[in-house]
Each structure stands twice: as structure tokens, then as C-alpha cells.
Amino acid sequence: MKQNDTLDLGSVQIHRKVLAEIINSAIESVDGVQLIQHNFSLKVSQFFKRNNFPGILIKEDDKHNVSLELKVFVRYGINIPDAARQIQTSVRAAVKKTVDLNFKDINIHIEGIERGQG
């Protein structure tokens, strides 16, 4: 009689909002970078989608490969390529640690430069 050494515990599904929360926290950890915020036109366009993070788009292809499109602002004076690489590294590490998911792509879109107050 052959014994099976594996135990099927079912499946785990992670809601996109949970993944977006993890991604947002990882972006916030990068100095001089922030995710785009809701403005009036984004609020209108995202109203029915209920997207709490308009700067995070999570895509899944037919082979279940997951890609990210991230829209951020950077503070004036920050090296943009370095900031983008830091975002990618931070997001990959946080998501890998938390939900053990690897991304096919993490694309960073710099939407603007934040000049700061006065």
C-alpha cells in the first residue's frame, strides 16, 4: 500500500485590495515618492470600480502571470531612475514576504514632480 506524503489544504485567494494595501505600504517606505492621489476626475472614473488606490493597477494574464502598473509622484531633486528601482525592489520584497507572489513586470509611471511647500 502506497502512502501519500502530501496533504491538500485547499486554496488561498488574496483579494486585489489586500495586495494593493501591501504595495501602497511598500511605496510609502521609499523616500521622496508617493502614490498618486484621488483628484476629481480620478474619483469620477474610479467611482464604480471602487479602487482605493488609483495609482495601482494589478493585471493578470491568461497564464496567471501578474503585472503591476504603478503611478507615482517624486519629490523634486530625487533621482528618478533610482527611485523607480527602489520602488520595484521594495514592492517585490514586501509582496514576496507577505503573500509569496512574484511579478512578471512592475512598471513605474512617474506622473509628476512634487515641488513641496514654499
Protein Blocks (a to p, Z undefined) as FASTA:
>chain_A
ZZdfbdcebjadddfklmmmmmmmmmmmpghiacddddfklmmmmmmnopablkbccddd
fkopacddddddddehiafklmmmmmmmmmmmmmmmmnopacfbdcdddfbdcebjZZ
